[in-house]
Amino acid sequence: MPSLYSEITIDAPRFAVWDALVRKEEWHRWNTFLYDCDPSRPIRQGGEIFLALRRIEGEDETEFQPRVLVLQPNHCLRWMAKVPGFKSEHVFELEDVGPNRTKYIHQERISGLLSQVFLPFIRRDEKEGIRRMSRQIKRYVEHYYRRQW
């Protein structure tokens, strides 16, 4: 199963990174990769959320409605979007790496028969989008939350 991966160390406590990650209605302040299309749908295990992604800044958004598979506060968020022949699973993990330092991991696992068709066209741009989001959450949390604690 092909996987796209990014990790970054954020100089902030895990709870601060988690708060930024799950407050999807605030993503527009810092996140140019994922967009919240329906703030009335909370992130809750087993529930669907309505999102869009933009692989490259300025391009059209791709909407999708993943189901939240895992919601372990301050540790892990995982969702999966499916269409016939294609599955995309986003995994966000947070690990303590020192006092007030958090390793943020964002991984996307892509599978299904159509993944062989689409992956060659989206792999580079999708990977850059995931990396961009990693840099942006770092910048946002370190700036915004530093004033909070």
N, C-alpha and C positions, 0 to 999 in steps of 0.2 A: 504494500500500500504506500504510494508516494506521500511524502510528508514535507511540509514547508515549516521552517523553524526560525525563531528569533528569541534571544534572551538578552537582558540588560540588567545591570545592577542599579537600583534606585536608592538614593540617600534619603530614605524615609522609612518609618515603621510599616510593617505589613498591613496593618489596619487602614493606613492612609492610602496605600496603593489599591487595596480592595475597594475602598469607598469610591475612588475615582472610576474603577473598572465597572462596578455594578450600578452606578448612577448614570444610566444610559441617557436620561433626559438632559444631562450636562455635557455629553460627549461633544456637542457642537462647539464648546469652548476650546477644545484642544485636539480632537480626533478628526483627521481628514481621511481616514480609511473606512471606519464603520459609522453608520448613521442610524439614529433611532427614528423610525417612521411612525411609531405609535406609542407615545409616552404613557398612555393609559394602561398598557400591558406591562405589568411588573416582571422582573426576572424572578421566576420561581420554578423550583424543580418540577418537571412534568409539564410545565406550561409552554405555550408558544409565544414568541416575540416576533415583531415585524421590523426587520432591519434592511439596510441597503449598504453596499460597499462600493468604494471607488478605488480601483487598483492604482490608477494614476490620477494625481490631482488635476482637476479640470475635465476629466472624461465623464461620460454618463454613468450614473449609478446603476448597479445591479441589485434589484430587490430580492429578498428571500425571507422565509418564515421558518426559522429553526425551532426545534423543540429543545428545551433545557433538560439535559440528561443528569447533570451533577451540579449541585450548588452547595459547596462546603465553605461557609463564610471564612474569609481570611486565608483560604488555602487553594480552592479549585473551583473553576467555572468551566462547564463543558456543554456545548450544544451541537446539534446535528441538523443539517438541512438536507432534504432528499427530493429529488425528482427522478422519474423513471430512468434508470441507467447511470445515475450520478449521485454520490453522497459526499458531503463536505462536513467534516467535524472539526470545530475549533475548540482548542483546549488552552485554558489560561491557568497557570500555576504560579503560586507565590511561595517563596522559601526565604526564611531568615538566613542572612549571611553575615550578621554582625549586629552590634547595637544600632538600632535605627537604620538598618540596611536590608534591602529586600531584593532577591533575585526574581525578576518578572520573566516568565516564560510564556510565549505564545506559539502554539503549534497548530497547523492545519493538516489534517489527514484527508486525503482525497481518494475515493474508490468508486467502483462501478464500471460497467462496460464503456460508458461514454467518457470516462475520465481519460482514457487513452486517446480520444479524439480531441478533447478540450485542453487537457493539461499542457501539451506543447505550446499552445497559444497564450495561456494565462500564467504559467509557472513563474516566469521572471517578474512580471508585473505584480502578481499576487504576493510573491515573496518580498518585493520591495514595499508593498503596502503594509505587510505585517511588520517589517523592520521600521517603517515610518511611524506606525502606531506605537511601537516600543519606545522610540526616541521621544515621541510626543507625550506619552504618559509620564515618562521620566521627567521631562521638562516641566510639565504641568504640576505633578505631585511635588517635586522639589521646590518649585516656586510657591504654589498656592498653600500647600500644607505646612511648609516650614513656618509660616506665620501662625499656624494653629497650635503648634506644640513647642 
